Amino acid sequence: MGPDVIAPPVRHVGLIGNFPPRRCGLATFTADLHSALRTADPDLALSTVAMTDPGAQHSYPAEVGYEIGQDDPHGYVAAAEHINALNPDVVCLQHEFGIFGGPAGDHILGLVERLRAPVVTTLHTVLTAGNADQRRVMSALADASSRLVVMTEMGRDILARDMGVAKDKIAVIPHGIPDLPFLDPAFEKHSFGLEGRKVALTFGLLSPGKGIEMMIAALPELVRQHPDLVYVVLGATHPHLLAREGEAYREDLEAQVRKLGLEHHVRFVNEFVDAPTLQAWLSASDIYVTPYLSEAQITSGTLAYSVGLGKAVVSTPYWHAQELLAGERGELVPFASPDALAKAVGALLTDGPRRDRLRRNAYQAGRSMTWPVVAQSYLGLFAQARLGQRDEEGPVRLRTAAPPPPEPTMSAVARMTDGCGMLQHSRSTVADRRHGYCLDDNARALMLASDFHAEGLVESRPADLAKIYASFVDYAWDEAGGRFRNFMDYDRHWLEAEGSQDSFGRGLWALGRTVRVTRDHGLKLWATALADKVMAESSFLESPRAEAFAVLGLADWLAVYPGHRPARRLLETFSNRLLERLRAERRDGWVWFEPVLAYDNARLPEALLRAGATFERTDMRDEALAALTWLVRCQTAPAGYFRPVGTDSFGHRYLSPKPFDQQPLEAWATMDACIAAHAASGEEHWLEEAEKAFAWYLGANDLGLRLATPDGGCYDGLQVDRVNLNQGAESILAFQFAALAARRLRKASPRELGASAAGCNGSAEVAVCS
């Protein structure tokens, strides 16, 4: 990533995995991660999807909003659509072989490959070999994931070596553990009737491969040395094993205990215990034992818990144990060796100082594994995953073949319009009435409808819509106060006595534009009468953009009424102020009107170009062209495509622009300014820059994603990893203005284009944007 890229905020996470009351370690992990993320960021929205095993019905808590039947392939597709509709910033998937349907769990691919958001996949199992189906699924999952999480360095090495996954795509985040105090084992022994006893403990879902029989075989020698020893086997039988074989494995272990005469030294606790009970059992133990029979165990939540609570651990050398117990944090013994287990456990029970040293080392190591630390690691990785969806310096990659430029249409504008005016915001394509209306959008909509009518694209609809928008602008004008109001709620109550300067400037711009382009004589008379009143009150404007919007409207007005003295005086005042601002703020590497880059940037040089053309002032033209040249450089990605100034830049003085979020308004403004620059200079490269800005809507952008929709709508912006799927008024209007400008570029001769820019629309290298 380039130095100008900042980590994007993560406000909404989708979480997929097993979830309690399903009884398995992965369900516990998902629930713990959910809780830790919520604690780390209370404002974070979490949407949880639970996998449900065949034939089961779980009473999930309120945290689970959606469930997928393991063997239902259509359920995975439907879940993807549901998640996409929720539009999370990141989806975090917990993966384990055996919890997803299909060969090697390949049903999950039907979900992840359809997700719009970047996917962070936590791998609870990492295979060194695996069969053909497992390798196929793992390879596809790695390709579909923005980031993979493993819990050990060895897991990362195996993925890179055996699956060919790039190491920089793999993050190592340890298995989370509760943050609990370092307690003496005697503190909790009374809770279980174990006062005065030495306690060795193994916990987890019971199944073959855990090596419990090896520890039981080691007990006769241990009991001979330590007759007060009791070995606790804590945990219910694994549900899948229970369904297939019942309690046969547990019964075999119990029979082994009876045969060895160890009934008073072994306690089976056949329960799936909750977290507080588990923590109490762990606290009561002197030695924690994991006698697994195979090294191919990349993650052990039980081992992580025991280390985090400061237990003296004796374990066989499976992968997770090798890594976690290094540095004298535990004792490793050979696989399937009761004698080695007896020797190691007995030595620790005898040597209290060494046992305490192992405990302290383990507890200290566990501080980096507590859930608050792990949650912050995940949140940081989620932000990286969003950034990782794009290649900062590489060429734009269109995800589909670029379609032909769309023809302008008012359909999306009409769907956002009612009898009062154009509504501000939407949820997807549905107008959101909660946010009501504003003058800003209705002024722009009036200009667009007038342009459509003037172009003869549609005979009746734009003219009818223009009257609605004109009525809103008219009502927004407060005759007594001499100001425009801007925001109105859906019940048609004004929310302020006076709108912003920028909205005032847009109101004046809309009136001047309407006077110049409308074919409707009645509309022109109305705009002329209202504009006279508005101009009389306009001298208070001092915001650069308000002045620029006013200049654009005044230049249009003077194209129709060239002898209008108040308009000419205002145009002189505002354009001279813009020129003075530009000269005052200019410095090495900064050729701009303000110390910051904000929104609708290209309107400032466009206004100066229009004023320079009106007054035939070459100084205004030359200064405006220099500023626009600088802005175009700032808005060009290294690969050459258009990259508008992102909203993250706002407020940062004299700094290179940040790339996100990118707004449709900027591409339209840049097109208009470049067309005006071509009219002023005659240089053809300005038309190429205008085409680049228009291509941004069609997918020539950082993500290779199209913002324009087939019905003439436009998504609300380009975020760091996707488009914003809402389609508000500003975005739709900006794209339709841009589509009109592109239509003129393709249809008009250079002379006609220059005349159009002069009346209607409207290369030095510098350090900061070079």
ZIHUCOR-V68493 format. One record per pair of residues at least 12 apart in sequence whose C-alpha atoms are under 7 Angstrom apart, sorted by sequence separation. I is the first residue (numbers start at 0). GAP is how many residues later the second one is. D is the distance in Angstrom with one decimal. If there is no record, write none. Layout:
i=[I:I]
gap=[GAP:GAP]
d=[D:D]
This chain:
i=[17:18:423:449:484:514:580:607:608:644:645:647:673:674:714:715:16:422:423:448:449:484:485:513:514:553:580:607:644:645:646:647:673:713:49:155:422:423:448:483:484:644:645:646:712:47:48:51:53:316:415:421:482:483:577:608:643:645:646:673:674:715:47:48:49:50:51:52:53:313:314:315:316:420:448:449:510:607:642:645:673:706:714:47:48:49:50:51:52:53:312:313:314:315:316:423:448:485:553:644:713:46:47:48:49:50:51:287:311:312:313:314:315:643:713:50:152:315:421:604:670:712:151:299:421:445:483:510:550:669:147:148:149:150:296:297:298:420:713:146:147:148:149:150:151:294:295:296:297:604:643:670:146:147:148:149:150:287:294:295:296:445:507:550:604:633:643:669:120:138:148:150:281:286:287:288:289:290:291:293:294:444:445:550:119:285:286:287:288:289:290:90:94:118:119:120:121:122:285:286:287:288:289:442:507:666:89:90:91:92:93:94:95:117:118:119:120:121:122:441:546:666:88:89:90:91:92:93:94:95:117:118:119:120:121:329:69:87:89:90:91:92:93:94:95:103:125:205:328:69:70:102:103:127:197:198:199:200:201:202:203:204:205:206:313:327:441:442:14:18:69:70:75:79:83:105:112:196:197:198:199:200:201:202:203:204:205:206:313:441:11:12:13:14:15:16:17:75:78:83:108:111:196:197:198:199:200:201:202:204:205:328:534:10:11:12:13:14:15:16:17:76:103:196:204:327:328:574:10:11:12:13:14:15:16:72:75:76:79:127:206:230:231:232:233:234:235:438:543:75:79:229:230:231:232:233:234:235:591:21:228:229:230:231:232:233:234:235:574:590:20:234:438:20:20:590:19:212:500:508:512:515:215:504:508:511:515:578:206:292:500:503:504:507:510:511:514:292:311:501:505:508:509:512:501:504:505:508:511:515:693:500:504:507:511:311:439:311:420:438:310:419:420:437:438:309:418:437:309:436:437:641:310:420:436:597:640:641:309:419:435:436:596:597:624:663:309:435:436:596:662:663:307:308:434:435:595:641:662:306:307:481:547:551:554:595:661:662:306:433:547:550:554:595:660:661:432:595:660:661:307:551:594:595:642:660:306:307:544:547:554:594:640:641:659:660:550:640:659:439:442:446:453:438:442:445:449:453:589:453:599:439:443:446:450:599:602:664:667:442:446:449:601:605:608:663:667:670:449:601:604:608:599:664:667:602:605:663:667:601:663:13:12:678:11:12:13:14:15:16:214:677:11:12:13:14:15:16:213:10:11:12:13:14:15:678:9:211:678:210:209:210:675:209:210:674:675:208:209:200:208:199:675:198:199:200:201:675:198:199:200:201:674:197:198:199:200:201:199:671:672:671:187:187:188:187:186:184:185:203:184:202:182:184:184:655:654:655:217:221:216:217:220:213:213:214:217:218:213:217:221:174:214:176:181:176:181:174:179:176:628:633:632:632:154:150:609:151:125:124:124:123:588:588:589:588:178:176:177:175:176:177:174:175:176:173:175:175:173:558:172:555:172:555:146:145:145:145:394:392:393:392:117:117:117:440:444:440:447:89:401:427:428:427:428:411:426:427:410:411:425:397:410:411:425:397:425:408:424:395:407:423:424:395:398:423:395:396:397:398:422:395:396:397:395:389:389:415:412:411:407:389:407:39:388:406:407:386:385:386:35:39:385:35:39:36:35:32:9:8:7:6:6:6:1:0:4:3:7]
gap=[12:12:12:12:12:12:12:12:12:12:12:12:12:12:12:12:13:13:13:13:13:13:13:13:13:13:13:13:13:13:13:13:13:13:14:14:14:14:14:14:14:14:14:14:14:15:15:15:15:15:15:15:15:15:15:15:15:15:15:15:15:15:16:16:16:16:16:16:16:16:16:16:16:16:16:16:16:16:16:16:16:16:16:17:17:17:17:17:17:17:17:17:17:17:17:17:17:17:17:17:17:18:18:18:18:18:18:18:18:18:18:18:18:18:18:19:19:19:19:19:19:19:20:20:20:20:20:20:20:20:21:21:21:21:21:21:21:21:21:22:22:22:22:22:22:22:22:22:22:22:22:22:23:23:23:23:23:23:23:23:23:23:23:23:23:23:23:23:24:24:24:24:24:24:24:24:24:24:24:24:24:24:24:24:25:25:25:25:25:25:25:26:26:26:26:26:26:26:26:26:26:26:26:26:26:26:27:27:27:27:27:27:27:27:27:27:27:27:27:27:27:27:28:28:28:28:28:28:28:28:28:28:28:28:28:28:29:29:29:29:29:29:29:29:29:29:29:29:29:30:30:30:30:30:30:30:30:30:30:30:30:30:30:30:30:30:30:30:31:31:31:31:31:31:31:31:31:31:31:31:31:31:31:31:31:31:31:31:31:31:32:32:32:32:32:32:32:32:32:32:32:32:32:32:32:32:32:32:32:32:32:32:32:33:33:33:33:33:33:33:33:33:33:33:33:33:33:33:34:34:34:34:34:34:34:34:34:34:34:34:34:34:34:34:34:34:34:34:34:35:35:35:35:35:35:35:35:35:35:36:36:36:36:36:36:36:36:36:36:36:37:37:37:38:39:39:40:40:40:40:40:40:41:41:41:41:41:41:42:42:42:42:42:42:42:42:42:43:43:43:43:43:43:43:44:44:44:44:44:44:44:45:45:45:45:46:46:47:47:47:48:48:48:48:48:49:49:49:50:50:50:50:51:51:51:51:51:51:52:52:52:52:52:52:52:52:53:53:53:53:53:53:54:54:54:54:54:54:54:55:55:55:55:55:55:55:55:55:56:56:56:56:56:56:56:56:57:57:57:57:58:58:58:58:58:58:59:59:59:59:59:59:59:59:59:59:60:60:60:63:63:63:63:64:64:64:64:64:64:65:65:66:66:66:66:66:66:66:66:67:67:67:67:67:67:67:67:67:68:68:68:68:69:69:69:70:70:70:70:71:71:74:75:75:76:76:76:76:76:76:76:76:77:77:77:77:77:77:77:78:78:78:78:78:78:78:79:79:79:80:81:81:81:82:82:82:82:83:83:84:84:85:85:86:86:86:86:86:87:87:87:87:87:88:88:88:88:88:89:89:89:90:92:95:95:96:97:98:98:98:99:99:100:100:101:112:113:113:120:120:121:121:121:122:123:123:123:123:124:124:124:126:126:127:127:128:128:129:129:131:134:135:136:137:143:148:148:168:172:173:174:175:177:178:178:179:191:192:192:193:193:193:194:194:194:195:195:198:200:200:201:203:204:204:238:239:242:243:244:245:245:246:267:268:271:288:288:289:289:292:296:297:297:298:298:299:299:299:300:300:300:301:301:301:301:302:302:303:303:304:304:304:304:305:305:305:306:306:306:306:306:307:307:307:308:312:313:313:319:320:328:331:331:332:332:332:332:333:334:334:335:335:335:336:336:338:339:342:373:374:375:376:377:380:390:391:653:654:712]
d=[6.6:6.0:6.2:6.9:6.2:6.0:5.1:6.0:5.2:5.6:5.4:5.9:5.1:6.2:4.7:6.2:6.2:5.6:5.2:4.8:7.0:4.7:4.6:6.7:6.4:6.1:7.0:6.9:6.3:4.6:6.0:6.5:6.5:5.7:6.5:6.3:4.7:6.5:6.6:6.1:4.4:5.8:4.0:5.2:6.7:6.5:6.0:6.6:6.9:5.7:5.7:6.4:6.1:5.7:6.9:5.9:6.9:4.7:6.6:6.6:6.7:5.5:4.9:6.2:6.4:5.8:5.9:6.5:6.3:6.1:6.3:5.4:6.6:7.0:6.6:6.3:5.3:5.8:6.8:4.7:5.6:6.9:6.5:5.7:4.7:4.6:5.1:5.0:5.5:6.9:4.8:4.7:5.0:5.0:6.7:6.8:5.2:6.5:6.2:6.5:5.6:6.5:6.6:5.3:6.3:6.2:5.7:6.8:6.0:6.1:5.9:6.1:5.6:5.9:4.9:6.1:6.4:5.5:6.8:4.8:4.4:5.0:5.9:6.6:5.9:5.2:5.7:5.9:5.7:6.7:6.3:5.8:6.3:5.3:5.7:5.3:5.4:6.5:6.4:5.2:4.8:4.9:5.1:5.1:6.6:6.3:6.2:5.7:5.0:6.4:6.1:6.1:6.0:6.1:5.8:6.3:4.4:6.3:3.6:6.4:6.4:5.2:6.6:6.7:5.9:7.0:6.9:6.6:6.3:6.9:6.5:5.9:6.8:6.4:6.1:5.9:6.6:5.5:6.1:6.2:5.6:6.5:6.2:6.8:5.8:6.9:5.1:4.7:5.0:4.7:5.3:6.4:6.7:4.8:5.9:6.5:5.9:6.0:6.8:5.8:6.3:5.7:6.6:6.9:6.8:5.0:5.3:6.3:5.9:6.2:6.0:6.0:6.5:6.8:5.3:4.8:4.9:4.4:5.6:5.3:5.5:6.4:5.8:5.2:4.8:4.7:4.6:5.0:5.1:5.4:5.6:6.8:5.7:6.0:6.1:5.9:6.8:6.5:6.0:6.2:5.7:6.1:6.5:6.0:5.9:5.7:6.3:6.3:5.0:5.3:4.5:6.4:5.2:6.4:5.9:5.8:6.4:5.8:6.3:5.9:6.5:5.2:6.0:6.4:7.0:6.2:6.8:6.4:7.0:5.8:5.0:6.8:6.8:5.1:6.2:5.8:5.9:5.1:4.6:5.1:4.8:4.8:5.2:4.4:5.1:5.4:4.3:6.1:6.7:6.8:5.7:6.3:5.8:6.0:5.9:6.6:5.1:6.6:6.9:6.2:6.7:6.5:5.9:6.2:6.0:6.2:6.2:6.2:5.6:5.3:5.5:5.3:6.9:5.1:4.5:5.0:4.7:4.6:4.7:5.3:5.1:5.9:6.8:6.8:4.9:7.0:4.8:6.0:6.1:5.8:6.3:5.8:6.1:6.0:5.9:5.7:6.1:5.4:6.1:6.3:6.9:6.0:5.9:6.2:6.2:6.1:4.6:6.4:6.8:5.1:5.9:4.3:4.7:4.8:4.9:4.8:5.3:4.6:5.8:6.7:6.3:5.6:6.3:6.0:6.1:6.5:5.1:5.2:6.3:5.4:6.4:5.4:6.8:6.8:6.3:6.3:6.7:6.4:6.2:5.6:5.8:5.8:7.0:4.5:5.4:4.3:6.3:6.8:6.9:5.7:6.6:7.0:6.5:5.7:6.8:6.0:6.5:6.1:5.9:6.2:5.5:5.9:6.5:5.6:4.3:5.0:6.8:3.6:5.3:6.1:6.5:5.6:4.8:5.8:4.7:5.6:6.8:5.0:5.8:4.7:5.1:6.6:5.6:5.0:6.6:4.6:6.6:4.4:6.1:6.0:5.9:5.7:6.9:6.1:5.2:6.9:6.3:5.6:5.1:6.7:5.8:6.3:6.7:5.1:6.6:6.9:4.0:4.3:7.0:6.2:6.8:6.1:6.6:5.9:6.4:4.4:6.9:6.2:4.7:5.1:5.2:5.9:6.4:5.6:6.6:6.1:5.4:6.6:6.1:6.6:5.5:5.8:6.6:5.9:6.6:4.9:5.9:4.8:5.7:6.5:4.1:6.9:5.1:5.9:6.6:4.8:6.1:6.9:6.6:5.3:6.8:5.4:6.3:6.4:5.9:6.6:7.0:6.3:6.0:5.4:6.4:5.6:6.0:6.5:5.7:6.7:6.2:5.9:6.9:6.1:6.4:6.3:6.5:6.3:6.4:5.4:6.0:6.5:5.6:5.3:6.1:6.4:5.4:4.6:6.8:5.4:6.7:7.0:5.2:5.2:6.9:7.0:6.2:5.3:6.7:6.6:6.5:6.1:5.1:5.9:6.8:5.9:5.3:4.3:4.8:5.9:6.2:5.9:6.2:6.2:6.8:7.0:5.4:5.1:4.4:4.9:4.7:5.0:7.0:6.7:7.0:5.7:6.0:6.0:6.1:6.2:6.0:6.5:6.4:4.9:6.3:4.8:5.0:4.4:5.5:6.0:6.4:5.9:6.3:6.1:5.4:5.7:6.6:4.8:5.9:6.4:6.1:4.9:5.3:4.6:5.0:5.4:6.2:6.4:6.5:5.7:6.0:6.3:6.8:5.5:6.5:5.1:6.1:6.1:4.8:4.8:6.8:5.3:6.2:6.5:4.4:6.8:6.7:5.7:6.0:5.6:6.9:6.1:4.5:5.7:5.7:6.1:6.5:6.2:6.8:6.2:6.2:6.8:5.2:5.0:6.0:6.4:6.7:6.7:6.5:5.5:6.4:6.4:6.6:6.3:5.4:4.7:5.9:6.7:6.3:6.5:6.6:6.7:6.3:6.2:6.9:6.3:4.5:4.3:6.7:4.9:5.3:6.0:5.5:5.3:4.7:5.9:6.5:5.4:5.5:5.8:4.8:5.9:7.0:6.6:6.7:6.2:6.9:6.5:6.2:5.6:6.7:6.9:5.0:6.0:6.2:6.6:6.3:6.2:6.9:6.4:6.7:6.2:6.6:6.3:7.0:5.6:6.5:4.1:5.8:6.2:5.2:5.8:6.5:5.5:5.8:6.0:6.5:5.1:5.7:6.8:5.1:5.8:4.3:6.2:6.9:6.0:6.1:6.1:5.9:5.2:5.9:7.0:4.2:6.6:6.7:6.9:4.9:6.5:5.7:6.7:5.8:7.0:6.6:6.9:5.8:6.8:5.4:6.6:5.4:6.7:5.9:6.0:6.3:6.5:5.8:6.5:5.2:6.1:6.8:5.3:5.6:6.9:6.2:6.6:5.8:5.7:6.7:6.9:6.5:5.7:6.4:5.8:6.9]
